Amino acid sequence: MKKYILLIFSVFFVAISFAQTILEEDEKGNPFHKDQKDSYKMSNVYGKTHHIKKEVVALAPLREADVMWSRKIWRDIDLRQKINHPLYYPQEGMAETVDRDNLFTVLYNAATGNGEVSIRAFSGALIDDEFKEQMTPTDLMNRMLGEKKIIYLQDDFGYDKLDEYGNKMIDSTANARTGAVDHSDIQKWRIKEQWFFDKQRSVIDVRIIGLCPMTRTYYPEGSYAKDGFTDISGQLTGKYEMLCWFYFPEVRNVIRNAQAFNLVKNEAENKTYEDIFMKRMFSSTIVKEGNVYDRDVKDYMVGLDALLEAERIKTEIFNIEHDLWEY
């Protein structure tokens, strides 16, 4: 009798474990996981569900009474550096990947309503980082598409057509735009973070507040070099422009399940973008610290001096933590 009962329980548990792996069947009776697309499953020899079902890791509770020291820091992540490549690739025009997108594509889809989770984008007159003015999905899409270019109708001889009042006639069917931003132009990210000492846990910790994509800029049409003769229209200016700000606590709900490539070349241990930011797996340069003038490092330091100033700020934060202990 005991053998029959043990046999029944064994069959029952095997059926449960089998059902956890095979959740649905297609019209031909072939099993597949309901959380994965067919193309995603076909590109892997085993079912990958770890990142798809990952939850947001809860942060340690923080009270104002426990914060003895705090400072806000702004950093720039240059995606041209090799260690930051997982944030930049894959790009359009390359081989498509069914399991991952670059960081900006993930956040752009979420902010424009094309993702599973929606987030907000913020901007201001000067793209401030105080999260005061919220952008609509249409505003963000128009910012990427650029401004509509006015094109005038012309006759067979190349002259502008005039209406009955002598005004130039506009081609309403033209769809040309200027100032469009391509996803590949997002080559920097600005991070706003806050360092603090938590006396409850006796540690100096850091938490990211916001993320800001920065795009390369180009000279507009009709731009000339200093000599006044060389046309430099469409060439890079060497400067970057901030697009918008994303509130990081909201972003975590999106990037927790967004995979990034593992530079160690072990795809079984791919990271999510949340892992990269929470574990500080990126290279960055300090461009601003909280100060009475509210100015960036570049406003009072240039070139090598600006890099040395960034290192000074970094060393000062390290020394604050180091000086709190006795050896």
PLY file of the C-alpha trace (Angstrom):
ply
format ascii 1.0
element vertex 327
property float x
property float y
property float z
element edge 326
property int vertex1
property int vertex2
end_header
0.00 0.00 0.00
2.80 2.38 0.87
4.43 1.66 -2.49
1.22 2.64 -4.34
0.88 5.88 -2.34
4.53 6.74 -3.00
4.05 6.02 -6.70
0.98 8.30 -6.88
2.81 11.16 -5.18
5.80 10.70 -7.48
3.61 10.93 -10.57
1.86 13.99 -9.12
5.11 15.90 -8.46
6.52 14.97 -11.87
3.36 16.33 -13.50
3.67 19.62 -11.54
7.33 20.10 -12.46
6.57 19.27 -16.10
3.73 21.79 -16.15
6.01 24.52 -14.82
8.31 24.06 -17.79
5.71 23.45 -20.49
2.98 26.01 -20.00
1.30 26.15 -23.38
1.16 24.39 -26.72
0.80 25.84 -30.20
-1.71 24.70 -32.81
0.55 21.79 -33.77
0.96 20.61 -30.20
4.52 21.87 -29.84
5.28 23.19 -26.33
6.52 26.73 -25.78
6.82 29.15 -22.86
4.02 31.72 -22.77
6.40 34.55 -21.78
8.66 34.03 -24.79
8.15 34.70 -28.47
8.78 31.92 -30.94
11.79 33.72 -32.38
13.22 34.19 -28.89
12.91 30.47 -28.16
14.27 29.42 -31.53
17.45 31.46 -31.01
18.30 29.63 -27.76
18.78 25.95 -27.02
17.15 26.29 -23.60
14.37 28.34 -22.08
15.64 31.60 -20.55
13.24 33.05 -17.99
15.55 34.47 -15.33
15.63 38.04 -16.63
12.05 37.97 -17.92
10.61 37.39 -14.46
13.13 39.33 -12.41
11.68 41.60 -9.73
12.98 44.98 -8.57
15.43 44.56 -5.71
14.18 46.42 -2.65
16.51 49.11 -1.33
17.41 49.49 2.32
15.00 51.85 4.14
16.39 55.33 4.63
15.30 57.94 7.17
16.27 61.60 7.26
17.43 61.16 10.85
19.98 58.54 9.73
21.59 60.68 7.01
24.55 62.50 8.57
26.13 63.70 5.32
24.88 64.01 1.74
26.08 65.39 -1.59
24.65 65.34 -5.10
26.91 64.40 -7.99
26.39 64.54 -11.77
28.31 62.16 -14.05
28.66 61.61 -17.79
28.80 58.06 -19.17
30.59 58.02 -22.53
29.22 55.09 -24.54
32.26 55.11 -26.81
34.28 53.52 -24.01
34.42 49.75 -24.28
33.12 49.05 -20.79
29.99 51.09 -21.62
29.25 49.35 -24.94
26.46 47.18 -23.43
24.47 50.39 -22.94
24.89 51.45 -26.59
24.47 48.28 -28.62
22.67 46.82 -30.53
21.95 49.59 -33.04
19.65 49.73 -36.04
21.24 48.48 -39.24
23.14 45.75 -37.43
22.04 42.16 -36.98
18.77 42.22 -35.03
18.60 40.61 -31.61
15.33 39.27 -30.25
16.40 39.24 -26.61
17.79 42.74 -26.07
17.75 46.41 -27.11
20.08 49.24 -26.22
19.28 51.34 -23.16
17.80 54.33 -24.97
15.52 52.16 -27.13
14.18 50.44 -24.01
13.41 53.72 -22.23
12.11 55.44 -25.38
9.62 52.63 -26.01
8.47 52.76 -22.39
8.08 56.57 -22.45
6.12 56.55 -25.72
3.74 53.77 -24.69
5.30 50.98 -26.77
6.64 48.98 -23.84
5.06 46.68 -21.28
5.66 49.29 -18.54
5.14 53.04 -18.98
7.46 55.70 -17.57
7.51 59.50 -17.67
9.98 61.78 -19.39
10.74 65.24 -18.00
12.16 68.39 -19.54
12.17 72.13 -19.12
13.19 75.25 -20.97
16.84 74.31 -20.38
16.30 70.57 -19.86
16.67 70.92 -16.11
17.09 67.95 -13.81
14.50 68.90 -11.21
11.67 66.87 -12.83
9.32 69.87 -12.85
7.89 69.65 -16.37
6.59 66.39 -17.78
6.78 65.58 -21.49
3.95 63.84 -23.29
4.76 60.83 -25.50
4.01 63.03 -28.52
6.48 65.67 -27.33
9.22 63.07 -27.00
8.49 61.54 -30.42
8.49 64.98 -32.06
11.78 65.74 -30.36
13.27 62.65 -31.98
11.68 63.32 -35.37
12.80 66.96 -35.40
10.98 70.04 -36.62
9.01 69.99 -39.83
10.89 71.78 -42.58
9.05 74.40 -44.64
9.34 73.70 -48.36
8.00 76.18 -50.91
6.41 75.23 -54.20
8.42 76.03 -57.30
7.53 76.36 -60.95
9.21 74.68 -63.89
11.90 77.36 -63.99
12.93 76.95 -60.34
11.22 80.07 -59.02
8.96 80.13 -55.97
5.28 80.11 -56.71
3.26 83.04 -55.35
-0.36 83.16 -54.33
-2.79 85.93 -55.22
-1.41 88.08 -52.39
2.23 87.72 -53.44
3.19 85.29 -50.66
5.26 82.18 -51.27
3.17 79.02 -51.54
4.06 76.25 -49.05
4.10 72.60 -50.12
1.71 71.06 -47.59
2.46 67.51 -48.79
6.18 67.69 -48.01
7.27 65.65 -45.01
10.88 66.80 -44.69
12.19 67.48 -41.20
15.27 69.08 -39.73
17.04 68.41 -36.45
16.00 64.74 -36.25
17.78 62.59 -33.66
18.81 59.05 -34.53
19.13 56.45 -31.79
22.78 55.98 -32.73
23.41 59.66 -31.90
22.78 58.96 -28.21
26.42 58.47 -27.26
26.38 59.85 -23.73
24.21 59.56 -20.63
24.16 62.01 -17.76
23.46 60.63 -14.30
22.21 62.55 -11.31
22.96 60.72 -8.08
23.13 61.37 -4.36
25.85 60.12 -2.04
25.05 59.91 1.67
26.28 58.42 4.93
23.71 56.18 6.62
24.54 55.94 10.33
21.97 53.18 10.78
24.04 50.86 8.56
27.36 52.73 9.07
28.07 52.96 5.34
28.44 55.57 2.63
25.95 54.67 -0.05
24.82 56.13 -3.39
21.50 56.11 -5.18
20.78 57.26 -8.70
18.05 59.88 -9.05
17.78 60.43 -12.79
19.10 59.47 -16.23
19.44 61.84 -19.19
20.30 60.75 -22.76
22.64 63.14 -24.59
22.78 63.34 -28.37
25.46 64.51 -30.78
24.63 67.79 -32.53
25.16 68.80 -36.15
25.59 72.15 -37.83
22.33 73.32 -39.46
21.95 74.06 -43.14
23.72 77.19 -44.31
26.56 76.93 -41.77
30.06 77.93 -42.83
33.48 77.65 -41.22
35.33 80.64 -39.84
36.88 81.30 -43.24
33.39 82.06 -44.54
33.71 79.78 -47.58
33.74 76.17 -46.36
30.24 74.72 -46.04
30.03 72.66 -42.82
26.29 71.95 -42.92
25.49 68.52 -41.48
28.88 68.08 -39.84
29.31 67.28 -36.16
29.74 70.23 -33.80
31.59 68.22 -31.16
28.96 69.18 -28.58
26.17 67.21 -26.93
22.58 68.18 -26.19
20.35 66.78 -23.46
17.06 65.29 -24.64
15.06 64.67 -21.46
15.29 63.25 -17.96
13.98 59.90 -16.72
13.24 59.39 -13.02
15.37 56.39 -12.04
13.01 54.78 -9.46
10.45 54.56 -12.29
13.07 53.40 -14.78
13.96 50.42 -12.58
10.57 48.86 -13.31
11.55 48.79 -17.00
15.25 47.94 -16.99
14.93 45.11 -14.46
13.92 42.78 -17.31
15.94 44.41 -20.12
18.99 42.33 -20.94
22.43 43.71 -21.75
25.35 41.82 -23.24
27.96 40.40 -20.88
31.42 41.66 -21.85
32.98 38.57 -20.25
31.53 36.68 -23.26
29.30 34.42 -21.19
25.77 34.86 -22.50
24.42 32.51 -19.84
25.27 35.26 -17.35
23.98 38.27 -19.24
23.16 41.25 -17.05
20.14 43.50 -17.03
20.48 47.26 -17.18
19.39 47.38 -13.55
22.35 45.16 -12.66
24.71 47.51 -14.50
23.52 50.62 -12.65
22.97 49.11 -9.22
26.35 47.34 -9.27
28.11 50.39 -10.79
29.37 48.40 -13.78
30.11 51.43 -15.93
32.78 54.08 -16.43
31.94 57.74 -15.91
33.39 61.20 -15.34
32.15 63.67 -12.74
30.92 66.84 -14.44
29.26 68.61 -11.51
28.87 68.55 -7.75
26.34 70.39 -5.63
27.68 73.92 -5.14
26.44 77.36 -4.25
26.90 78.63 -7.82
25.10 75.63 -9.34
27.74 75.47 -12.07
29.39 72.59 -13.91
33.07 71.75 -13.70
33.53 73.00 -17.28
32.37 76.46 -16.19
35.51 77.02 -14.13
37.96 74.38 -15.38
39.05 73.52 -18.92
40.69 70.47 -20.51
43.05 68.53 -18.27
42.22 70.76 -15.30
38.56 69.68 -15.58
39.56 66.00 -15.44
41.78 66.67 -12.43
38.90 68.49 -10.73
36.66 65.47 -11.34
39.26 63.21 -9.74
39.56 65.62 -6.81
35.82 65.40 -6.15
35.96 61.61 -6.41
38.90 61.42 -3.98
37.18 63.79 -1.55
34.14 61.49 -1.33
36.43 58.52 -0.74
38.31 60.34 2.00
35.10 61.30 3.78
34.24 57.62 4.21
37.85 56.66 4.99
38.20 59.30 7.71
35.15 58.03 9.56
37.02 54.93 10.72
39.99 54.34 13.00
42.61 51.68 12.36
0 1
1 2
2 3
3 4
4 5
5 6
6 7
7 8
8 9
9 10
10 11
11 12
12 13
13 14
14 15
15 16
16 17
17 18
18 19
19 20
20 21
21 22
22 23
23 24
24 25
25 26
26 27
27 28
28 29
29 30
30 31
31 32
32 33
33 34
34 35
35 36
36 37
37 38
38 39
39 40
40 41
41 42
42 43
43 44
44 45
45 46
46 47
47 48
48 49
49 50
50 51
51 52
52 53
53 54
54 55
55 56
56 57
57 58
58 59
59 60
60 61
61 62
62 63
63 64
64 65
65 66
66 67
67 68
68 69
69 70
70 71
71 72
72 73
73 74
74 75
75 76
76 77
77 78
78 79
79 80
80 81
81 82
82 83
83 84
84 85
85 86
86 87
87 88
88 89
89 90
90 91
91 92
92 93
93 94
94 95
95 96
96 97
97 98
98 99
99 100
100 101
101 102
102 103
103 104
104 105
105 106
106 107
107 108
108 109
109 110
110 111
111 112
112 113
113 114
114 115
115 116
116 117
117 118
118 119
119 120
120 121
121 122
122 123
123 124
124 125
125 126
126 127
127 128
128 129
129 130
130 131
131 132
132 133
133 134
134 135
135 136
136 137
137 138
138 139
139 140
140 141
141 142
142 143
143 144
144 145
145 146
146 147
147 148
148 149
149 150
150 151
151 152
152 153
153 154
154 155
155 156
156 157
157 158
158 159
159 160
160 161
161 162
162 163
163 164
164 165
165 166
166 167
167 168
168 169
169 170
170 171
171 172
172 173
173 174
174 175
175 176
176 177
177 178
178 179
179 180
180 181
181 182
182 183
183 184
184 185
185 186
186 187
187 188
188 189
189 190
190 191
191 192
192 193
193 194
194 195
195 196
196 197
197 198
198 199
199 200
200 201
201 202
202 203
203 204
204 205
205 206
206 207
207 208
208 209
209 210
210 211
211 212
212 213
213 214
214 215
215 216
216 217
217 218
218 219
219 220
220 221
221 222
222 223
223 224
224 225
225 226
226 227
227 228
228 229
229 230
230 231
231 232
232 233
233 234
234 235
235 236
236 237
237 238
238 239
239 240
240 241
241 242
242 243
243 244
244 245
245 246
246 247
247 248
248 249
249 250
250 251
251 252
252 253
253 254
254 255
255 256
256 257
257 258
258 259
259 260
260 261
261 262
262 263
263 264
264 265
265 266
266 267
267 268
268 269
269 270
270 271
271 272
272 273
273 274
274 275
275 276
276 277
277 278
278 279
279 280
280 281
281 282
282 283
283 284
284 285
285 286
286 287
287 288
288 289
289 290
290 291
291 292
292 293
293 294
294 295
295 296
296 297
297 298
298 299
299 300
300 301
301 302
302 303
303 304
304 305
305 306
306 307
307 308
308 309
309 310
310 311
311 312
312 313
313 314
314 315
315 316
316 317
317 318
318 319
319 320
320 321
321 322
322 323
323 324
324 325
325 326
